[in-house]
Amino acid sequence: MMNFCSVCGEKVSLIMPAGDNRMRFVCSQCETIHYQNPKVVTGCIPQWQDKILLCKRAIEPRYGLWTLPAGFMENGESNREGAARETFEEANAKLTNMTLFSVFSIAHISQIYTMYRADLVAGEASPGIESLEVALMAEEDIPWGNLAFKVIEENLKLYYQDKTAGTFSVHYGELIKQQDESFKVKYF
Amino acid sequence: MMNFCSVCGEKVSLIMPAGDNRMRFVCSQCETIHYQNPKVVTGCIPQWQDKILLCKRAIEPRYGLWTLPAGFMENGESNREGAARETFEEANAKLTNMTLFSVFSIAHISQIYTMYRADLVAGEASPGIESLEVALMAEEDIPWGNLAFKVIEENLKLYYQDKTAGTFSVHYGELIKQQDESFKVKYF
């Protein structure tokens, strides 16, 4: 929600600017149009031997549930660098051989997720400030009932499908929230 | 640049919030932290028979140069829907069989580009308000010297490389601006 112009401090109005087809917050004083756009979450599936690295969240939302290292991309970094940074912040883990694994759209919260596969350097990781614990898990250890986010569950499913098939590809999926709060997942 | 809090209208300060490692615009009155994040540009390579659809820009930047249909992703839409919307807005063109083709990071302008391959429905297109003209072009017609953006040139190069190889894959690249203003392109 936007009430005031971040450039000049005047109140903004929600109007459709000339030549546009959407409502925007516009400043009547300095005429700045304040566009609001989706945010990118970027993260990683860190691999070590036959295991992957998961983190138990020490922050809300979903405190205490398991996730892959991921977070909001920052200005001035590449998408891949953001995934590496988040992995270092959440799990003190360094990565090599990073390769794009998936892009997910979650339209109802205006987010896209980009996830990379990567090798965990020396198999070393420990909890960062946002993690209660970190663990290298084999497929049979994945806590499917205690994952933090649907998009993480989908990435893990795709990962093990590809691994079983013996070949990894890059996936694009959309998570669509249903009226009963469950998600429909579509791949394109 | 941000001068005023968009929530309460007070002046903001550029400080490093507790527990953070970056400078953020923070409101001293309502304590809102105003995160600023990269924007997503989403677009398409529309295919029809042996040709693809390009648009000649009727807007700045790069007025009069050729591009693929693409634009800023909007809140509430999926990444793929955004690419289809931009293609309709810029070229009155409908798409089918959309599949992810590339993700590019352009860190120095805090953008990521997502591009889809798709089939142009009925081969029909005409200039939208942001295009001077549109054209279905064979490879030998591509105006390599008059393309609007480096990221578009790279997508077209990858497209024809894949087409020649007989198999399309999903690419991730980074465009890094050099001191002499040229770009270095790295693929991962």
Chai-1 contact restraints between the chains, C-beta under 6 A:
chainA,res_idxA,chainB,res_idxB,connection_type,confidence,min_distance_angstrom,max_distance_angstrom,comment,restraint_id
A,M2,B,S6,contact,1.0,0.0,6.0,A-B,restraint_1
A,N3,B,V7,contact,1.0,0.0,6.0,A-B,restraint_2
A,F4,B,F4,contact,1.0,0.0,6.0,A-B,restraint_3
A,F4,B,S6,contact,1.0,0.0,6.0,A-B,restraint_4
A,F4,B,G9,contact,1.0,0.0,6.0,A-B,restraint_5
A,S6,B,M2,contact,1.0,0.0,6.0,A-B,restraint_6
A,S6,B,F4,contact,1.0,0.0,6.0,A-B,restraint_7
A,S6,B,S6,contact,1.0,0.0,6.0,A-B,restraint_8
A,V7,B,N3,contact,1.0,0.0,6.0,A-B,restraint_9
A,G9,B,F4,contact,1.0,0.0,6.0,A-B,restraint_10
A,G9,B,G9,contact,1.0,0.0,6.0,A-B,restraint_11
A,Q36,B,N75,contact,1.0,0.0,6.0,A-B,restraint_12
A,N37,B,K39,contact,1.0,0.0,6.0,A-B,restraint_13
A,N37,B,F72,contact,1.0,0.0,6.0,A-B,restraint_14
A,P38,B,V40,contact,1.0,0.0,6.0,A-B,restraint_15
A,P38,B,M73,contact,1.0,0.0,6.0,A-B,restraint_16
A,P38,B,N75,contact,1.0,0.0,6.0,A-B,restraint_17
A,K39,B,N37,contact,1.0,0.0,6.0,A-B,restraint_18
A,V40,B,P38,contact,1.0,0.0,6.0,A-B,restraint_19
A,F72,B,N37,contact,1.0,0.0,6.0,A-B,restraint_20
A,M73,B,P38,contact,1.0,0.0,6.0,A-B,restraint_21
A,N75,B,Q36,contact,1.0,0.0,6.0,A-B,restraint_22
A,N75,B,P38,contact,1.0,0.0,6.0,A-B,restraint_23
A,N75,B,S110,contact,1.0,0.0,6.0,A-B,restraint_24
A,G76,B,A107,contact,1.0,0.0,6.0,A-B,restraint_25
A,E77,B,A107,contact,1.0,0.0,6.0,A-B,restraint_26
A,S78,B,S105,contact,1.0,0.0,6.0,A-B,restraint_27
A,S78,B,A107,contact,1.0,0.0,6.0,A-B,restraint_28
A,S78,B,E174,contact,1.0,0.0,6.0,A-B,restraint_29
A,N79,B,S105,contact,1.0,0.0,6.0,A-B,restraint_30
A,N79,B,I112,contact,1.0,0.0,6.0,A-B,restraint_31
A,R80,B,F188,contact,1.0,0.0,6.0,A-B,restraint_32
A,M98,B,F188,contact,1.0,0.0,6.0,A-B,restraint_33
A,L100,B,Y172,contact,1.0,0.0,6.0,A-B,restraint_34
A,S105,B,S78,contact,1.0,0.0,6.0,A-B,restraint_35
A,S105,B,N79,contact,1.0,0.0,6.0,A-B,restraint_36
A,A107,B,G76,contact,1.0,0.0,6.0,A-B,restraint_37
A,A107,B,E77,contact,1.0,0.0,6.0,A-B,restraint_38
A,A107,B,S78,contact,1.0,0.0,6.0,A-B,restraint_39
A,S110,B,N75,contact,1.0,0.0,6.0,A-B,restraint_40
A,I112,B,N79,contact,1.0,0.0,6.0,A-B,restraint_41
A,V170,B,V170,contact,1.0,0.0,6.0,A-B,restraint_42
A,Y172,B,L100,contact,1.0,0.0,6.0,A-B,restraint_43
A,E174,B,S78,contact,1.0,0.0,6.0,A-B,restraint_44
A,F188,B,R80,contact,1.0,0.0,6.0,A-B,restraint_45
